[in-house]
């Protein structure tokens, strides 16, 4: 009978290089109903939020960034 052996495996997770990243944002509080279009350019969502704040003074948004994730075992 052999003793069990612990093996440390290092994994990483991040955006899949061939995957698409999309983002959107919406106004979180107050009476203002405002939302960006879903876009494949996440920095553009931040720019739209900044522009909305400059125009209205509203400063709180929910920003969602979504991407396809890839887990690798550290050898790739």
N, C-alpha and C positions, 0 to 999 in steps of 0.2 A: 504494500500500500504506500502511495506517495503523499507527501504533504501538499496542501494547496499553496499556490504561488500567486502573490499579488503582482499584477503588472500595471504600471501607470501608462495610460493612453491619453495623449494630449489631442484634443479636438478643437477646431475653431469653427465659428459660424460667421458668415458675412454675406453681403449681396453676391448673387451669382453673376459673374461677368457678362454672360449673355442675357441676363434677365432685365426686365424693365423696372424702373423705379417710378412711382407715381405719388402725387401729393395733392392735398386739398386743405382748405381751412374754412372755418366759419366763426362768426361772432358768438362769443360764449354767454354774454350777459346783457341785460338791458332790453329795451324794446326794439332795438335795431336788428333786423333780420338780414344778414349779409353773408354771402358764401362765395368762395372762389370756384372756378371750374376745375375739375380733375385735370391734372397736367402731368406730363412726363418731365417737366422742368421744375423740381422742387424749389430752387432758389427764387423762381418767379412767384411762388406762393408767398414767400417772405416779403418780396417787393410789393405785392398787392396788399398785404396786411399793413405794411408801413404806409403806403399811400392812403389806405382807409383811415388810419390813425391821424395822419396829417390833415385830412379833409374833415374828419368828424370829431376827433379827440378820443374815440373809442380805442382802448388799448389792450383788450383781453380777447384772445382767439384760441380755438382748439385747432391744432395743426396735426394732420395725419400724414405720415410718410409710410408707404408700403412698398416692399420689394420681395422678390423671390430670393430666399435664403439657400445657401449651400453650406453643408457641414463637411469639413475635410478632417482627415486624421493627422494632420501635421506633416505628412510626408509629401504632400502635393503643394 
